[in-house]
Amino acid sequence: MATVEGQSDPAFKALKDFFQEKLNDDSELGASITVNINGKDVVDIWGGYADEEKTKKWQADTIVNVWSSTKTVTAAAFLLAHQRNIINLDDPVAKYWPEFAQNGKEKILIRHVLSHTSGVSGWEGGITLEELCDAPTAAAKLEAQAPWWEPGTASGYHATNQGAPLSEVFRRASGGQTLKDFIANEIAKPLNANFQYGAIESDWPRIAPVIPPPPPAADFKIDPDSVAGKTFINPSMNALVANTDIWRQGEIGAVNGHTTALGLNRILRAITLAGTPHDEAKLFTPETISQIFREQSDGVDLCIGMPIRFGIGFSIGGGGSAKSFDYLPQEKMCFWNGWGGSFGVCDLHRGVTFTYVMNKMGGGLIGNERSIEYCRIIWRLLREQEGKDGQL
């Protein structure tokens, strides 16, 4: 039987026990969870198996494709680029990439792409896996198309294509440096964070292949001509592509990040703790982090179909989305997740950063039944402790 390994503060016993329960009943195959409070890892646990056949145990350094949790690191990179005056979040995309200013896209701002409000949430024509995995090619295929709605007026989740225009903007603004290299050298390396777009071949033995989610319900239908249909069906994603060589070799800044829960946490805690006495990284200034909380939209997302409040690069707490995410804190908070369940939450009010990665994907677009319950347990425990003495 797989047992939970790592270390956990006794105050979080209920979280560790629930994780063990999910391993025991096979709801969870393999996963890792990290909770950091004010710079201290109060939970850093992992367990289960890295393969479906249960022949290889999940280790502390097991990495896995985290799908759209990748977007949180891409957002962090753009925040840092903004802070260093490489780009400005309020600039038009076309300032750096003139060819993008076709068919009504000249007013699309960088922050619109980061907040899923650009009107360009997918590709108009077909795109192959080979094209998707090559960032310049994927970006070039967006140049001629028109927005699918008025930019800046609503969100429509940029599920797969968000990384392509951002990679192209960064490459041009930086004089040729790739976003992949910038993240590796300026974020992952200084933070000692086990994160990369794709994975270098020497790391492939550490990868836990993803297990696809259950198929959608038989009565599930999506209009292929709707914004949601055009976004999610092109390309029609089979989760098993994440286990291919071409995926691991590509730069897909929306969906092909590989990491551990601890690696992702080390990046996101730099956001949570920026400017506080607990901020050892000192990567971001408080002014930079304030950009995240500039509301860009608050309403029913045109692709996901539920109320989501977007700041720049993250969903943010409060607004019309509060009921959608009642398992999350509603004070100053930002988060995002990945297809199948991976999750990252920055609770700036409490100085808490939670991250979770796994190989067995669940259903739904926002979290899975396990990650949602992990969140419920964590913030219940935090609130209970606040009610006692305010200390963990």
N, C-alpha and C positions, 0 to 999 in steps of 0.2 A: 504493500500500500504506500502511495506517495504521501509524504509528510511535509508540512510547512517548515522551511528552513529560513535562516536569517535571524534578525533580532527585532524585538517589538517591546515597547514600553508596556508594563502591566496595565496601564490605563486603557490600552487598545486591545485587550484580550478578546473582546467581543468581535472585533474585526478579524483577528487571527483565527478565532474559532469558526467564524462564518466561512472564511477562505478554506479552512480545512474541510468543512462540511461540503463545500462545492467540489473539492477534489475527491472526496470520498464517494459522492454520488455521481461522479463523472460529468457534472454540469460544467466543470472546469477541467481542461486537459493539462495545460501548463500556463503559468502566469507569474507576474511579479507585481508587487504593490509597494509604493513608497509614500510616506507621509512625513513631511518636514515642517517643523514649527520653529519659527524664528532662528533658522540656521541649523537646527538639530534634527537629525533623522530619528524620529520617534518610532517609525515603522520602516523597515527595509526587509521585506520578506519575499520569498519565492517558493515555488513548489510545483509538483506534477511532472509532466513529460514534455520533451521537445518534439516528439514525433507521435503520429497517430497510432503506431504499433506499440507504443509504450516500451521501447527498448533503450531510450536515451533520456536520462533525467534532465529536468530543467535546472540549469546552474545559475550562479549569480551573474555570469557574463553572457547568458543566452540572449540573443537579440531576435527581434521579430519585426516584420513589416507592420507599421501602425496606421496605415492608410491616412485619413485626414487629420489625425493628431500631428502629422507632418506640418500642417498649416500653421500650428502654433510656433514652430521653430522658424518657418519662413517669415511669419509676422515679426518675430524677434529680430531676425536679420534686417528687415526693412526699418524697424525702429532704430536699430543701431546705425544703419546707413543714413537715416534721417539725422540722427544725433551727430554724426561725423560729417554732415554736409555733403555726402555723396549724392543723395537725392533729397527732394522735399515731398512729403506726403501730399501736399496740396497742389503739386504741379500736375499738369496734364501728362498723361502717358506719352503723348505725341511730342512733348518737349525733348524727350530722349530717344524716341522711336517714331520719327516723322511718318513712316509708312503706315502706322496705325491709324492716322487721322483720315480715314476714308469712310464714306457712307454714314456720316453722323457721329463718328467716334472722337472727333477732335476735342470735345469738352469732357471726355472721361478722364477723371483724375486717378492718381495712383491710389489714393485712399478709397476710391470707389471699387477698385479691384480687390483690395484687401478686405473690404466690408461686404463683398458680394452684391454690390448695388450698381455695377457698371452697365448692366444690360447685356453683357456678353458672357453668359454662364456656360457656354458650350460651343462646339464647332458647328457651323452651318452645313458643311459638306462632310462626307465620311472621313474618318481618320483611322489609320491602321495602328497596331500595337508598336510597330517599328517607328512610325512617325511620332506617336505619343511619347516614346522613351527618348526621343532626340529633341531637346528643348528648343533649339533654333527653328527646327522644322515645324514643331507644334505651334510655335508662336507665329511663324509666317503664314500658317493656314488661317489665322484670325484677322489678318490685315484687311482683307477686302469686304468682310461681312458687316452688316449693319446691326446695331443693338436690337434686342428683342423687346425692350421696353425703354422708357425715358431714363437715361442714366441718373442715378442719385435719388430717384423717387420711390424705390422699393428694393427689397433684397430678393434675390433669386440665387440660391446657393450654387457657387461655382465649384461643383463637386470635383471634377477631374482637371479642369482647364485653368484653375487659378494660377498654378505655378508657371505656366508657359509665358504669359505676358510679363509676370514679375521677373522671371529669369532673364527675359530679353531686355527689359528696362535696366536691370542691374548690370548686365554685361556691357551695355552701351554707356551707362552713366559712370561705370568704374574704369572704363578704358580697356575692357576685354576680360576682366576677371569674372569667373563664373560664380554664381550664387552658391553652388555646391562647395567650391574652394573657400569662399568667404566664410561660410558657416563652419567648415572644418577648422580653419586657421584662426578665426576671430571670435568664435563662440564656443565650439566644442572643445578645442584644445585648451584655451585659458580656463574654462570651467571644469576641465577634466570630465567631460560629459561624453558618454558612449553613445554618440548619435552620428548618423551620416545619411545623406541621400543615397538610396541603394546600399550597396555594401562592396567593399573591396574584396577581391576573390579570396584572399587569405583569411577573411572572416566568414566565409560561407559555411564552414563546419560549425560555427556558433549559431547559425540561423535556425530558428524553429519554423518550419513551413506552416503556413496558415491552413486552417481547416475551414472550408466555406460555410457560410451560414445556411440555415434551413431554407428551402425554397419558399417564395411568397405564397400566400393563400391562393387557392384555386380561383377565387372570384376577384383577385387583384387585377386591375386593369389600369393602364396609363395611356393617355392619348398621345400618340407619337408626334402630333403636330403642336402640342402644348409646350410651354416653356420647360415644364418638368420633363416631358417626354424627350424633347430634343437634348436636354441636359444629361439625363441619366441613361438614355439608350445609345448615345453616340459618344464614346464607344460603349457597346453593351458589355459591361465588365463581368468577367468570370473571375472570381477571387483567386483561382488557381494561377492566374498570370503572375501573381506576386512571388510564386515559387520558381519562376523561369530565370534563365541567365540574363536575357535581354532586360528584364525588369530591374534586376539587381545592378546592372551596369549603367542604367539610365539616370537622368536628372529629371525627376517629375516632382516639382516643388509643392504639389498639392497632396500627393498620396504615396510616395515610395520611401519615406523615412524609415530607417531601421534603428532600433534603440532598445534599451532596457528601461524599466520604470525609473530606476535611479538616474540613468543618463538623461531622460526627459525631465526629470525633476530638477536636476542640477541646472538646466537651462531655465525652466519656468520659475524656479525660486529666485533667480536674478531679477525677475519682474516683480514677484511678490514682495521682496525685501528691499527693493531699490530705495536708497536714501534713508533707510532705517539704521539704527546702531548694529543690527544683525547682518547687514549687507557686506559680507566679506568680498564678494565678487566685484562690486563697484563697476559693473559693466554699463548700467543705465543710470541716467539722472532721473530724479523725480519728474522733471519737466517732460522728459521723453515718455515716461510711463503714463503721464496724464493724457497723451495722445490716444491711448487705447480707449479711454472713457469719453471721448467725443462721440456722442450718439450719431450714427449714420442712418439708422432705420429702426423702426419699432412697429412691427405688424406681421401679418401672416406671410411667411416666405413663399415666393411663387413656385419654388421647387419642392421644398420640404413639406409645405402645406400646414404649418403650425406657427403660432406666434413666436418670433425670435427677435430679440433686441441686439443689434450689432453695433459695436464700436468699431475701432480700426484694428482689424486683424483678429478679433475675438468676439464672441458673444459676451455681453455684459449683463449683470444682474439688474433686476427691477423692470419697470415698464410693463408692457402687455405680456411679456414672456414669463412673468413671475409664476403664474399658475402652471405653465408648461414644465417648469423646472423647480418644482416645490421641494425636491430632494437636495437642492443646492442652497448655499447661504444667499441671502438677498441683500446683504450689506455690500461694500465695495468689493466686487468680485468679477473675474473674467475667466472664461473657459472655452475649450472646444474638445471634440472627440473624434474618434476614427470609426469607420465602417466596421461593424461587428462588435464594438464595445470599448476599445482603448479610450483613455480619458485623461485629461489634464485640467486641474482647477487651481486657480490662484486666488486665494482668499486674503486680500490685502488688509481687511479689517482685523483679522486674527493672526496674520503672519503665517498662514498655513498653505502649503502646496501639496496637492495630492496627484499622484500619477499611477496609472494602471495600464499594463500591456498584457496581451494574451495571444495564444495561437488558435483557440477554438472560438470562431466567430459566432455571435448571436444574431438574432433578428432585429429589425428596426434600424432607423437612421441615426438616432441620438442615443448612444450608449446601448447596453444590453441589460437584461434583468439582473445580472451579477454586478456590473459596474454601478448601476443605479442604487442597488442595495448597499454596496460598499460606501457610496456617498452618504446614503441615509444614516448608516451606522457611524461613520466618522463624525458627521456634524451633530448627531444626537449626543455622542460622547463628549464632544467639545462643549456643547451647550450645558450638558449636565455638570461638567467640571467648572464652567463659568459660574454656575449657580452655587457652587460650593465655595471655592476660594479664588477663582480666577487664574489658578495655576495648574499646570500639568506636571 
